[in-house]
Amino acid sequence: MKTEKITLHWTAGRYLPNAREKNDYHLLILKDGEMLKTHNFDLRLEHCWQDNTGNLGLAVCGMLGARPGDFGAYPFTPRQLSGLIEAAAMLCALKNIPVEAVQTHAERAVKKGYFGERWDFAILAPQAKTTPGEALKTGNFLRGKITGKLSAIKAAGLYRNRFYPVLIKNFKEEQA
């Protein structure tokens, strides 16, 4: 599978991933911001309705019971958000994916007509409600952060990034 895009998710679970969550996403970002690579990047996983071919699924663990006004007992942490941004930037560099091809699940839901059912990263803090416009604005904000992180990673060298050893595991096999 040629990787063409990345979708940013949350698991809607607890901070530690369960078997289903490990099955659904390529990468999971744990509460402390560390990463767990669950699948090779060449596998097609079912993480984004009718939009999975060539699409890497990255998810923070958490958001069980969340709604726009209350992110629940397992809100994503600042470290998770930072780790998600860093992981997306590293994958853009390693897989030659343009940052514009990184979207939140909320953005993809807006474009596919099921926003509200899926609102992953439509907003970054609880508020009374969320709208498609807010989801698109948040996606643009996150892509800006990913672009900045990508520049810093390239300047420092990919191999020096803390996620490099995890991301390149089985990388040669995936490229074959």
ChimeraX attribute file (.defattr): number of C-alpha atoms within 10 A of each C-alpha:
attribute: neighborCount
match mode: 1-to-1
recipient: residues
	/A:1	12
	/A:2	14
	/A:3	18
	/A:4	16
	/A:5	23
	/A:6	24
	/A:7	24
	/A:8	27
	/A:9	25
	/A:10	25
	/A:11	26
	/A:12	22
	/A:13	19
	/A:14	19
	/A:15	21
	/A:16	14
	/A:17	19
	/A:18	12
	/A:19	7
	/A:20	9
	/A:21	20
	/A:22	17
	/A:23	15
	/A:24	20
	/A:25	29
	/A:26	23
	/A:27	27
	/A:28	29
	/A:29	28
	/A:30	24
	/A:31	22
	/A:32	13
	/A:33	21
	/A:34	18
	/A:35	22
	/A:36	19
	/A:37	18
	/A:38	14
	/A:39	19
	/A:40	17
	/A:41	27
	/A:42	19
	/A:43	18
	/A:44	20
	/A:45	19
	/A:46	16
	/A:47	23
	/A:48	20
	/A:49	12
	/A:50	8
	/A:51	15
	/A:52	17
	/A:53	17
	/A:54	17
	/A:55	25
	/A:56	29
	/A:57	27
	/A:58	28
	/A:59	30
	/A:60	33
	/A:61	27
	/A:62	27
	/A:63	22
	/A:64	18
	/A:65	14
	/A:66	16
	/A:67	15
	/A:68	18
	/A:69	12
	/A:70	15
	/A:71	19
	/A:72	16
	/A:73	14
	/A:74	17
	/A:75	25
	/A:76	27
	/A:77	18
	/A:78	13
	/A:79	16
	/A:80	23
	/A:81	20
	/A:82	18
	/A:83	22
	/A:84	26
	/A:85	23
	/A:86	24
	/A:87	27
	/A:88	27
	/A:89	27
	/A:90	25
	/A:91	24
	/A:92	23
	/A:93	17
	/A:94	14
	/A:95	15
	/A:96	12
	/A:97	18
	/A:98	15
	/A:99	21
	/A:100	15
	/A:101	13
	/A:102	24
	/A:103	22
	/A:104	28
	/A:105	28
	/A:106	29
	/A:107	29
	/A:108	22
	/A:109	22
	/A:110	20
	/A:111	12
	/A:112	12
	/A:113	11
	/A:114	14
	/A:115	20
	/A:116	16
	/A:117	9
	/A:118	19
	/A:119	24
	/A:120	25
	/A:121	23
	/A:122	26
	/A:123	19
	/A:124	16
	/A:125	12
	/A:126	15
	/A:127	12
	/A:128	8
	/A:129	12
	/A:130	17
	/A:131	16
	/A:132	18
	/A:133	12
	/A:134	16
	/A:135	26
	/A:136	21
	/A:137	15
	/A:138	20
	/A:139	23
	/A:140	17
	/A:141	12
	/A:142	22
	/A:143	21
	/A:144	15
	/A:145	16
	/A:146	24
	/A:147	20
	/A:148	14
	/A:149	19
	/A:150	23
	/A:151	13
	/A:152	15
	/A:153	18
	/A:154	15
	/A:155	9
	/A:156	11
	/A:157	10
	/A:158	16
	/A:159	13
	/A:160	11
	/A:161	15
	/A:162	14
	/A:163	19
	/A:164	15
	/A:165	10
	/A:166	14
	/A:167	19
	/A:168	17
	/A:169	13
	/A:170	12
	/A:171	14
	/A:172	8
	/A:173	11
	/A:174	14
	/A:175	11
	/A:176	6
